[in-house]
Amino acid sequence: MKIDDRRQKTEGRRGLVLLLLAVLLGLGTLPVSAQSIGNVQMDEADLYAMTKQMGQFIRRFNYEEDQFGYKINPKDPSYHNREKRQQSLAILFDQQTYGNQPDLQRFFIEDVTQDDSTFMTFLGGRWYSEVSATFKYKGKDVSIIMILGVEKEGLGSKWVLNNIYFSEFNKLFPTGEISEKEKHFLHPLSHELDFMNIYKIFKEPEVIEYYASKDFVPDYLTLFFYEIKRGNLVFQNVDTVKFHVFQIKDWYFEVSWFNRNGNNAGWLISNLIYLPEKDKKDLIKFYQP
């Protein structure tokens, strides 16, 4: 990401935070018809329509809040109303992408608003945050992706680190050909020789993992913590955030931040894939090892 783009996104988010603080402190809306978030000028109608928080996205996805930002009382007949929910779901898509894919969007909305409607829940599991951040690694700026999940904690919850992706770690554990791995083993009678041949394991450190159990999987999160503790990795700043949602039966979608003019802005569905439950297991392993 370019420095100017990063600065513009940061200013946009800072403007949004200030606006939310004003609301929380009871300052109300500003007495102007147009307001700005970062470098984006918005009128009040667009500002209300904007999905400003991920919690708000979940409420609108379930139709527990309308497009004007009003939370709906569970006793209200319109709460979870199917038709209103269909309308609400339609505006939660990035229309610059899905305006050209109306069939997929329509199929999704019809599917999740059947009689046995599927709703998102904060503590329902199977949704994750992808945080791309800049770190200093041995004196150089590097990009690391952190995967976080929601975990119950007492009567509440918290976000926890589940996994990370760092290209330098992946280079340490390249995926080898099966034929290559088969060349690296300790003979089953090695114990009869007091493992005198164990030197083979350390002769080629770049492939030492080939001598591990077939169930061995590199634990990049432990490596991440180790390098942090050693002082080799130093956090600098967050660059981007997106969410990956697997909660909805037979569907997967991403939610990304769009800071722009108009009422199709904020946290919106940026990628949608029909994904049967049986095909989710291997994919989720990256987000929840």
C-alpha positions as CSV (number, residue, x, y, z in Angstrom):
1,M,0.0,0.0,0.0
2,K,1.4,3.5,-0.9
3,I,2.1,5.9,1.9
4,D,-0.5,8.4,0.6
5,D,-3.2,5.7,0.4
6,R,-2.3,4.5,3.9
7,R,-2.5,8.1,5.2
8,Q,-5.8,8.7,3.6
9,K,-7.3,5.5,5.0
10,T,-5.9,6.3,8.4
11,E,-7.4,9.8,8.3
12,G,-10.7,8.4,7.3
13,R,-10.8,5.9,10.1
14,R,-9.6,8.7,12.6
15,G,-12.5,10.9,11.4
16,L,-14.9,8.1,11.9
17,V,-13.6,7.4,15.4
18,L,-14.0,11.1,16.3
19,L,-17.6,11.1,15.0
20,L,-18.4,8.0,17.0
21,L,-16.9,9.5,20.1
22,A,-19.1,12.6,19.6
23,V,-22.2,10.4,19.4
24,L,-21.2,8.4,22.5
25,L,-20.6,11.6,24.4
26,G,-24.0,12.8,23.6
27,L,-22.9,15.6,21.3
28,G,-25.4,14.6,18.6
29,T,-25.0,15.1,14.9
30,L,-23.2,18.2,13.7
31,P,-25.5,21.0,12.6
32,V,-24.4,20.8,8.9
33,S,-25.9,19.0,5.9
34,A,-22.5,17.8,4.8
35,Q,-19.7,16.3,6.9
36,S,-16.3,14.8,6.1
37,I,-14.6,11.5,7.0
38,G,-11.0,11.9,6.1
39,N,-10.9,13.2,2.6
40,V,-14.5,12.1,1.7
41,Q,-17.3,14.5,1.9
42,M,-20.7,13.0,2.9
43,D,-24.2,14.4,3.6
44,E,-26.1,13.2,6.7
45,A,-28.3,10.7,4.7
46,D,-25.1,9.0,3.4
47,L,-23.5,9.1,6.8
48,Y,-26.5,7.3,8.4
49,A,-26.6,4.7,5.6
50,M,-22.9,4.0,6.0
51,T,-22.1,0.8,7.9
52,K,-19.7,2.4,10.3
53,Q,-18.9,-0.6,12.6
54,M,-18.6,-4.3,12.2
55,G,-21.2,-4.8,15.0
56,Q,-23.5,-2.6,13.0
57,F,-22.9,-4.8,9.9
58,I,-24.0,-7.8,12.0
59,R,-27.1,-6.1,13.2
60,R,-28.1,-5.0,9.7
61,F,-27.3,-8.4,8.3
62,N,-29.8,-9.8,10.8
63,Y,-32.2,-6.8,10.4
64,E,-31.8,-5.8,14.0
65,E,-31.0,-2.3,12.8
66,D,-32.4,-0.5,9.8
67,Q,-30.5,1.5,7.1
68,F,-31.0,4.7,9.1
69,G,-29.1,3.4,12.1
70,Y,-32.2,2.7,14.3
71,K,-31.9,-0.4,16.4
72,I,-35.1,-2.5,16.2
73,N,-36.7,-3.7,19.4
74,P,-36.9,-7.6,19.4
75,K,-40.7,-7.2,20.2
76,D,-41.2,-5.0,17.1
77,P,-42.9,-7.0,14.3
78,S,-40.3,-5.8,11.9
79,Y,-37.5,-7.4,13.9
80,H,-35.9,-10.1,11.6
81,N,-38.6,-9.4,9.1
82,R,-37.9,-11.4,6.0
83,E,-38.7,-8.8,3.3
84,K,-37.0,-5.9,5.2
85,R,-34.0,-8.1,5.8
86,Q,-33.8,-8.9,2.1
87,Q,-33.7,-5.1,1.4
88,S,-31.1,-4.6,4.2
89,L,-28.9,-7.4,2.9
90,A,-28.9,-5.9,-0.6
91,I,-27.2,-2.7,0.6
92,L,-24.5,-4.6,2.5
93,F,-22.8,-5.5,-0.7
94,D,-20.1,-3.5,-2.4
95,Q,-22.2,-2.6,-5.4
96,Q,-19.2,-1.7,-7.5
97,T,-18.4,-5.4,-7.5
98,Y,-21.8,-7.1,-7.1
99,G,-23.8,-4.7,-9.2
100,N,-22.5,-6.7,-12.1
101,Q,-23.3,-10.1,-10.4
102,P,-27.0,-9.7,-9.5
103,D,-27.7,-13.4,-9.8
104,L,-25.1,-14.5,-7.2
105,Q,-26.3,-11.7,-4.8
106,R,-29.9,-12.6,-5.3
107,F,-29.3,-16.3,-4.7
108,F,-27.4,-15.6,-1.5
109,I,-30.1,-13.3,-0.1
110,E,-32.9,-15.8,-1.0
111,D,-31.0,-18.6,0.6
112,V,-30.2,-16.9,3.9
113,T,-33.8,-15.5,4.3
114,Q,-35.7,-18.7,4.1
115,D,-38.0,-19.7,6.9
116,D,-35.1,-21.2,8.8
117,S,-33.1,-17.9,8.3
118,T,-29.5,-17.9,9.1
119,F,-28.2,-15.1,11.3
120,M,-24.7,-13.9,12.3
121,T,-23.8,-13.9,15.9
122,F,-20.7,-12.3,17.5
123,L,-20.0,-15.3,19.6
124,G,-21.1,-17.8,17.0
125,G,-17.5,-18.7,16.0
126,R,-16.3,-19.3,12.4
127,W,-15.7,-15.6,11.6
128,Y,-12.2,-14.1,11.7
129,S,-10.4,-10.8,11.4
130,E,-7.5,-10.5,9.0
131,V,-5.2,-7.7,10.2
132,S,-2.3,-6.7,7.8
133,A,0.4,-4.8,9.7
134,T,3.9,-3.4,9.2
135,F,6.7,-4.7,11.4
136,K,10.4,-4.1,11.6
137,Y,12.2,-7.4,11.0
138,K,15.9,-7.3,11.5
139,G,15.9,-3.6,10.6
140,K,13.6,-3.8,7.5
141,D,9.9,-3.0,7.1
142,V,7.9,-6.2,6.4
143,S,4.2,-7.0,6.0
144,I,2.7,-9.7,8.3
145,I,-0.9,-10.9,8.3
146,M,-2.4,-11.7,11.6
147,I,-5.6,-13.8,11.9
148,L,-7.7,-13.2,15.0
149,G,-10.8,-14.9,16.3
150,V,-13.3,-14.3,19.0
151,E,-13.0,-16.3,22.2
152,K,-15.3,-16.5,25.2
153,E,-13.8,-15.1,28.4
154,G,-15.8,-15.4,31.6
155,L,-19.1,-13.6,31.0
156,G,-17.7,-11.8,28.0
157,S,-15.4,-12.3,25.1
158,K,-12.1,-11.2,23.6
159,W,-10.1,-11.2,20.3
160,V,-7.2,-13.6,20.3
161,L,-4.4,-14.4,17.8
162,N,-5.1,-17.6,15.9
163,N,-2.5,-17.6,13.2
164,I,-0.1,-15.5,11.2
165,Y,1.3,-15.4,7.7
166,F,4.8,-14.1,7.2
167,S,6.7,-15.0,4.0
168,E,10.0,-15.3,5.8
169,F,8.6,-18.1,7.9
170,N,7.1,-19.9,4.9
171,K,10.5,-19.9,3.3
172,L,11.8,-21.9,6.2
173,F,9.3,-24.7,5.6
174,P,8.9,-25.0,1.8
175,T,6.5,-27.7,0.6
176,G,8.7,-30.5,-0.8
177,E,7.9,-33.2,-3.3
178,I,6.8,-36.6,-1.8
179,S,9.6,-38.3,-3.7
180,E,12.1,-35.9,-2.1
181,K,10.7,-36.5,1.4
182,E,11.0,-40.2,0.9
183,K,14.8,-39.9,0.6
184,H,15.0,-38.5,4.1
185,F,14.3,-41.1,6.8
186,L,15.8,-43.0,9.6
187,H,15.9,-46.8,9.1
188,P,13.4,-48.7,11.3
189,L,16.3,-50.6,12.8
190,S,18.2,-47.5,13.8
191,H,17.5,-48.2,17.5
192,E,19.6,-51.4,17.2
193,L,22.6,-49.2,16.3
194,D,22.0,-46.8,19.2
195,F,20.8,-44.2,16.6
196,M,24.3,-43.7,15.3
197,N,22.8,-42.5,12.0
198,I,20.9,-39.7,13.6
199,Y,23.5,-37.3,12.4
200,K,21.6,-37.4,9.1
201,I,18.8,-35.3,10.6
202,F,21.2,-32.4,11.2
203,K,23.3,-32.8,8.1
204,E,20.7,-30.8,6.0
205,P,19.0,-28.4,8.3
206,E,17.0,-26.9,5.5
207,V,14.9,-30.1,5.3
208,I,15.0,-31.2,8.9
209,E,11.2,-31.2,9.0
210,Y,11.2,-34.1,6.6
211,Y,12.3,-36.3,9.5
212,A,9.3,-35.3,11.6
213,S,6.0,-37.2,11.9
214,K,3.8,-37.1,8.9
215,D,1.3,-35.2,11.1
216,F,3.8,-32.4,11.7
217,V,2.5,-28.9,10.8
218,P,4.8,-25.8,11.3
219,D,3.4,-23.6,14.1
220,Y,4.0,-20.1,12.7
221,L,2.3,-18.4,15.6
222,T,4.9,-19.8,18.0
223,L,7.7,-18.6,15.6
224,F,6.0,-15.2,15.6
225,F,6.0,-15.0,19.4
226,Y,9.6,-16.2,19.6
227,E,10.8,-13.5,17.2
228,I,8.8,-10.9,19.1
229,K,10.4,-12.0,22.4
230,R,13.9,-12.0,20.8
231,G,13.3,-8.4,19.6
232,N,13.7,-9.4,15.9
233,L,10.1,-8.4,15.1
234,V,8.9,-5.0,16.2
235,F,5.3,-3.8,15.5
236,Q,5.0,-0.5,13.6
237,N,1.3,0.0,12.5
238,V,-1.9,-1.6,11.2
239,D,-2.4,-1.2,7.4
240,T,-5.7,-2.9,6.6
241,V,-8.4,-4.9,8.3
242,K,-11.0,-7.3,6.7
243,F,-13.2,-10.0,8.0
244,H,-13.7,-13.6,6.8
245,V,-17.2,-15.1,7.6
246,F,-17.8,-18.8,7.5
247,Q,-20.9,-18.8,9.8
248,I,-23.5,-18.9,7.2
249,K,-24.3,-22.4,6.0
250,D,-22.8,-23.2,2.5
251,W,-21.5,-19.7,2.1
252,Y,-18.2,-17.8,2.7
253,F,-17.8,-14.0,2.4
254,E,-15.4,-11.3,3.1
255,V,-16.2,-7.9,4.6
256,S,-14.0,-5.0,3.8
257,W,-13.9,-1.2,4.5
258,F,-14.9,1.2,1.8
259,N,-14.3,4.9,2.5
260,R,-16.1,6.8,-0.3
261,N,-19.0,9.0,-1.3
262,G,-22.5,7.8,-1.5
263,N,-24.6,5.5,0.7
264,N,-22.8,2.3,-0.4
265,A,-19.8,2.8,2.0
266,G,-18.3,1.5,5.2
267,W,-18.1,-2.3,6.0
268,L,-19.5,-4.1,3.0
269,I,-19.4,-7.6,1.5
270,S,-16.4,-7.5,-0.9
271,N,-16.2,-11.2,-1.8
272,L,-18.9,-13.9,-1.9
273,I,-18.5,-17.6,-2.6
274,Y,-20.9,-20.5,-2.5
275,L,-19.0,-23.0,-0.4
276,P,-20.6,-26.2,0.8
277,E,-19.9,-27.1,4.5
278,K,-17.8,-30.1,3.6
279,D,-15.4,-27.9,1.6
280,K,-15.0,-25.4,4.4
281,K,-13.0,-27.6,6.8
282,D,-9.6,-27.4,5.1
283,L,-9.9,-23.7,4.4
284,I,-10.9,-22.9,8.0
285,K,-7.7,-24.6,9.3
286,F,-5.7,-21.5,8.2
287,Y,-7.9,-19.3,10.3
288,Q,-8.3,-21.7,13.3
289,P,-5.4,-24.2,13.2
